[in-house]
Amino acid sequence: MSLPRLPLLFEATYRGDRYVGFDRPEPGARQTLYRVADGQLAAAFISTDGSDSALRASVTRTTETITVTVGDPELRPLPPLLPTATGHALLSGFMGTHKKKWGGRSAPEGGEFTPPKWFFKGFGDWVRLPGETLNVPARPVALIEEPEVALVYVNDAHGTPHYAGYTFGNDLCDIGLHREDPGYNPYCKLCDTSLTPWLFLGAPPRTVTGRVTIVRDDSTAWEGGFECGADALYHRVQDMVEHLFSFPAVRRPGLVNYVLLGADEASFHDGFRIADGDRIAIDVKSHGVAFENRVRYVSPTPLAAPDAAVPTP
């Protein structure tokens, strides 16, 4: 079945410079990229209506172009709109948002909004890309993969958030630790998260479906389907993000926010346990996006000994 063409873009570095590309050609194909400055594309989302045509006009009018082969090892994709400066992007998300966790119900129309629980995952430069390793603490209780939609916002000079588009990710976390004690959830989330570099333009998707395959020792150890579009959620997306952006801390001028919308039930709920070295492959079939990351358990580095006390003269 052919998929509808959805407008998208991506940024990448090539030989030290930053470029933007439109569409996703087949591996080995040639693609024209447009040179942009750090933050130029984010600024275009603030100064235009964010449409495909407006963004193309904004960044392709007077700029240097290059033509590269897709898959060139010197072409290195970036998370969507990621600023170069550390600490200028945040990754966070919502918990317990899916209808499956609410008996299949949706939030009542016109009722008082009760916001879902929220978590802070890390800075934007902590994000891993497809093919990169997802590091977790050496002794997790029980890991869970979480295929999710991630909304991308950029704040203008006044701190007003501007919606840019959406991408997909795997919010790997230690659900076992969370279940031991929900108060441990901040620790539970200290596992790497991957995002795809493709920024899909347009409203948050209503329907997203796909399949997860977990490979161990070159054999499929577990697989199952998932849904994570707006129609699968108990809460309305607009209500969730409006509540989040009511907090000044996430409205700082120039800040980029990656906001995860929550995940369907996954391998953990089927009794499977992710092991060190497993490869998690997520195929977002509704959008033609597939990505994979290997899980690595990382032992802690011993703390450095404190400096010896300096004797008082």
N, C-alpha and C positions, 0 to 999 in steps of 0.2 A: 504494500500500500504506500503510495507516495504521500509525503508530508507537505502541508502548505508552506510556502516560503515566508518565513518570519524575519522581519528586518532585525539585523543585529550588527554589532561592531566589536572590535577587540583592540587592545593596545599590546605592543610588544617592543622589546629593545632589539636593536640590530647594530652590532659593531659600535656600541656605546651611545647610540642615539635612540630616541623614542619615536615610535610610529603608530599610526592607527590604520586598521584595515576594515573593510566592509565585506560581509558574507564569509562563508567557510568553503573554499574550494576543495576539491578532492586531493588527497595526498599526491605529491609529485607535480601538481599543477603550478602554474605561475600566477602570482598575485601582485597587484600594485598596492604599495603602502605609502602613506602620507606622513611626512615628518611633522611632529607636534612637540611643543614644549611641555615640560612637566606642568600639569594642571590646566593646560589649554582645553582639553576635551571636557573636563569637569566644568570649566567656565562656560563652555558652549551650552551645556545643559541648563545653566542659569540664565543665559542671555537669549536663548531661543525657546521654541515650544517643545523641544526635545524630539521632534519627528525625524524620521530618517532623512528626508530631503533637506531639512533645516540644518541638521548636523553635518551632512555631506557638504553643503554649501559653506558652512562656517569653517571647516578644517581643510577643505581642498582648494579653496579659491586661489591663494598665493602661497604655495608651500613646495618644498622639495619632495620629489617622489623617487622611490626605488621599486624595482621589480625583483621579487625573490621567489624561490621555489619553496612551496609548502613542505615543511619537514626539514628545512635547512637548519643544522644544529646551532648556527649563530643567531637564529631568530628565536628569541626567548619570550614567551607570552607573559603577561602580567595579570594579576587579579584586576577586575574592572575598576577603572578610575583610581587605582592605588597611587597615592602621592609618594614622591621620593622620600620626603622627610618622615622619619620614624615618629609614631604617635599621632599622626594626622588622620588616621582612620581607625574605626572601631568595629569589631565583630561581636554581635550579640544576638539573642534570639528569644523566642517564646516557647513555653512548655505546655503540654496538655491541651493542645489546640484542636486535635482531630476529633471528628464525630464519633469514631470508634471508642474513644475514651469518655464519651458522654452518652453512651447508649444509642448512638446513631442519630442523636438530635442535633438541631441547630439552635443557636441563641434566639430567644423569642424576639420578634419584631417589636420595636417600640419599648422594649423593657429596659430597665436600668443596666448599664454596661458594667459587668464585673470583669476586670482585666485579667488575662492569664498571667501565670508566673513568668518572670523574665530572668535571663541570665546574661552575664558578661563573659564572653569567651576569650577576648584578648585584643591586641592591636591588629590593625589590618595587615601589617607586614609579618604577622605570625601565620597568615594564611598559606596553606600548601596548594600546589597546582597538580593537575593530573600527572601521574607518573612519579610524583615525589613520595617519599616515605612519610607515613603518619606515625609520629613518636608518641608513646604512652608510657606512664610509669611502669616500673619493672614488675610490680605485683598487683595488677588490677583485680578487682573482685569478679566482674563480668562486664565485658565490653559490649557495646551495641553500635552498629552502623545506623546512620540516620540520613537517608536521602531526603533532601529538602529544597524548597525554593528559597533563594536569598534575594531580598529586595535591596536595591542600591539607591542611596540618597546622597546628595551633596548639599552642604549648607552654603548660602551666600554670605556676603560680608556682614549682613545683619543677623545671621544665624537662622534664617528661614530655610527649612529643608526643601530641596527640589528633587522630586522623584526622577530617576534616570532610567531605570529598567530593572530587569531581573536576570539572575543566573541560577545555577544549580550547585549543590554541594553535598558533602558527606560530613555531618557533625558527629564524628566519632566521640563517644564518651563512655564513662564507667557507670552504667546503670545499676550494677550490683552495689556499688558504693552508695549511690543515691538511695537505693532501697533499704540499705542497712540503717540509714538515717538521712531524711531529706535535708537536714541541716548541713550534710556533707556535700550538697550539690555543687558549691563552688569548686571543691576538689574534683568532683566527678567530671567537670567540664575542662579540666586541665589536660586534655588530650588534643592533638592536632586536628584541625578541620581543613578539608580541601574544598576549593571552589573552582569551577571552570572559568576560563578567561572570557567566554562569550557573554556579552551583555545584550540580551534581547530587549528590543525597544517596545513600548506599548504597555498597557495595563497589566497588573499582575495576572498570571494565567489562572483561568477557572478550572481547567482540567489538565492534570499532569499524571501520567501513568508510566510505569517502567518496571524493571526487574533487576534484582540484586543477585550476583553470583559470587560466592566466596570460594576461592581456590586454595587448596592446601596440598603441598607436594605434587603440584601439577594436575591434581584431580579436583573436580567439583565436590566440595564438602557440604555446601548448602546453597539453595537458591529459592527465591520467592518474589512475588510481585509487591508493588507499592503504589499508593496514590498520595499526592501532596499538593494538589491545586486548591484554589479557594473553595471549590465546591465540596472538598473533603473536610473542611474545617468547621468546627462548632462556632468559633468566633468570626466576625466579619473583619476582613483585613483592614479596612479603613479605620474601624474602631480601635484595633490594636495599635496601629502606627500613630494615630492621633494621640492616644494615651502616652505612648512612649515619648513622642516629641513634645509632650507637655513638660518634660524635665529639661531644665536649662543645660545640664551637663552634656546632653547629646545634641544640643543646638549651637555648639561653639562655632564661630565663623570659620569657614573653610574646611570643616570636618567632613569626611566621607563616612557614611554608616552602611555596613552590611548587616541586614536584619533577616535572620532565619525564622521561617514561619512555622516550624515544627514538623515532626515526622510521624509517619504511619507506624504500626507495629512492624517488627523486623525479626531478625534471626533469633535474638534473645527470647522473644515471646514464643518461639517454636522449640525452645529447649537447646538451641545450639550455642556454643561458646567459642568466640573468636580467639585464636591462638597467635603467639608470636610468629611472624613470618607469613601469616595469611595474606592473600591478595583479595581486596574487595573491589569488585567490578560493578559499576552502576550504569545501567542502560536506560536513559530517559527516552523511552520509545516514542512518546507523544511529540517530542521535540528533536529527535534525531541526534541526541547528545549521549556519548558514551565515554566514561572515564574510569580509571583504575588507580588504586593506591595500595602499597604494601604496608602492613602494620609491623612496627618494631617496638619491642619492649626495651626500655632504656633504664639501666641501673643508675642510681644516683652517684654523682661525683662526691667523694668525701668533702666535708666542709673544711675550709682552710683553718688552721689553728690560729687563734687570736694572737696578735702581737704580744710579746712579753711586756709586762707592766714596766714602765720606766720608773726607776727609783726616784723618790723625792730627795732633792739635795738637802 
